[in-house]
């Protein structure tokens, strides 16, 4: 779980998950603004890739849509649930490139 760069308190899973889809995150303890690091944003994007490629790969092997769509959605949900564990914060906003 990430820790605030100002007060150093570790965030809970639910706090992190609710805020993980935004670049700008406010600490629930000290109310200072933290930002997701560039490294963490790239890592979070890579975690989502298997769900996207699963649909393509299953389509190549002629797996019926009734199987491939739920598998891709399940992988996407699993990757979203993993987001808080790979989150890193910084005090300043970093460019993506």
N, C-alpha and C positions, 0 to 999 in steps of 0.2 A: 504494500500500500504506500502511496506517496505521503511525504511529510511536508508540511508548510515550510517554506524557506525563511520565513520570518520568526515564527514561534517554535518551530521544530516539532510540533505535535503531529502525530500520525493520524491520517484521516481514516474514518471507517469505510468499509466496503460500500455501504449504501450511499454515503456522501460522495464518495469518489465516482461511483457508477452514475449517479444523477447528473454530475457535473462533467463527466468525461467526454461528452459530445460537443463541448465548447472549448475554444482555445484559452479563454480567459476564465479563471476559476477563483472564487472568493473563499478564503479559509473560513470554516464554520466556527473557529475558536477566536482568532484575532481580527477577522474581517479584512485582512489585507489581500490584495490581488496577486495571484500566482498564475503563471503561464505554463503550458505544456512545452517541454523542450522539443527541439527539432528532431533529435534522435528518437524520442518517444513517439512523436507523430509518425515518423517513418516506420517504426516498429509496429504501431497500431494498424497502419495501412497494410503491412505485410501479413499480420495476423488474419486480416479479412480476406486475403487472396485465396486460400483454399476453398472457401465457400463459393467464390465466383468461378474458379476453375473446375470445381466439382460438377457444376451444371454442364459445362462444356465437355468434360471428359465422359460423363455419363451419357451425354447425347451422342458422342462418337461411337460408343459401344452399344447403341440402340437400346438403352435402358428406357423403359416406358416413363412418360412424364409423371405418372402417378407415383413413381419411386424417386425419380431424380429431383423433382421440385422439393418434396419434403426433406430429402437428404441435404440439399443445398441450404434450405432454410434452417435446418437443425445445425449445420456447421456454422452458419452465420450467427445464430443465437449463442452457440458455444463461444465463438470468437468475441462477441460483445461482452459476454460474462467474464472473459479473461482480461478485458481492457484495464480494469483497476490494478491488476497485478503488474502490468508493464508501464504504468504511468510514472513519469518523472516530471518534476516541477522546477521552474526557475523564477527569479524575481523579474526578469525582463522578457519581453516578447522577442522571440528569435525568428528570423526569416526561414521559410521552408527550404529555400535553396541557397 
